[in-house]
């Protein structure tokens, strides 16, 4: 009875972005450079089971409806609202060059630097288990009553800051492409390319 998952939820997402691209042609080179910066916010309120979900299954009388009329509940599920205030900064810089070597061969090469800076909750809703801290009997200084080994944002034993995740600054995405024109008349091309891509926007 009831509908524990029918509670309303609010998912307010804000995205702020600034970007710019610059192109330059010099002789046989067509160069491009750019920068992209995004600030992502997720203000979320989830009410799963906030209303409560009641189960009557006939455990007491052999009939579920009779259990309901007698108020004999087999199970009840209820949970508190869950607030999330997620924040993430994503930025990238890239450069590339399209170089016409001769009438047969054109080379395109570039690289994009986009560090993986993971999101965090501005309320500090995060934790991490450390086996080393557990074996050492170390307790959190933020929540001293928490079991040994559990670390929270603000603990000196947590080396990863508010996101509780190691940031990856050296995240480079190189790519190269080759275009071969066997006759040099623009009527036929053979292409090959390679790229290593990273996806760092992980807020949603």
Phi, psi and omega in degrees: 000158183077181179216088185297337182259011180269005180293144180291150176232151180237129181229091183259117186243129176240136177229124178244131186220142172225129181212157179206143178232143184227130179241141182218129177247125179222107179062239181271007183249135169239107186255148180221140179223152180197163178220144181219127179230129179228139174242117185250137178230136174232106178258104192239141172228113181251132184243039180299123178064015178295324179288340185092142180228119187252137181240125172242119187231013178085014181299325187268323185244352186088356180225126184297320181293321178296319175301321180295315182294330179272353181075026180268096185275130175279319183204145173227136177240130178207146182217158177283156173300147179248117179262133175230136178229078188276142179224141177208141174247128179237127175217154184208151175228137179223159173212144179208160181220127172257112189244117176274099184293312175202189184290349180261329191232131172233134182241133175240124181221143179196172178212144179237129176255116182220090182301146177268096179254107192282154183290161177220162178260125184293341175276354182080023179281084179197153175207163180212142178262131178244118178296321179299315179293325178295313181294331179275357182069028184274132180250157179295143174273341178280316177233084186300335182277356178290152179302153178301139178098343178274126180243149183229162175305131183105345176285136180294334180282352178267109185276359191254003176076204188291333182280346182059020182222140180294128178280146180245102184275330184266058179256100181248141179240095178275154174208147179215142179223146179235136175236118182247124177253101187303319183263341181078016181252004177078009182264346181212137178223148173240126187240147174214145182207156176217140176209145175242114188250149175233144177243116188248352179276098186238021182287324185240000000 
